[in-house]
Amino acid sequence: MKESIKKWLNTKSEFYSKICEFEVTRGMVIRTNLIVIVFVAFVMIVENYPAICLLLLLLSPFLFRKGR
């Protein structure tokens, strides 16, 4: 099952590849969307909850890691 998930994540995303005009995998799309979600969450709560923002800031590099 793990291999089938890796294969699916490494498959080319036709939709995003057409938009970007270069090859984009499904894994890249998911990772990019997660980064945007973390950034938006950080911006929304930075004033009210600085401790949570620090936690998000510390966790965000894990979204960039490849080859887990």
Secondary structure, DSSP 8 states (H G I E B T S, - for coil): -HHHHHHHHTSB-HHHHHHHTS--BHHHHHHHHHHHHHHHHHHHHTTT-HHHHHHHHHHGGGGT----
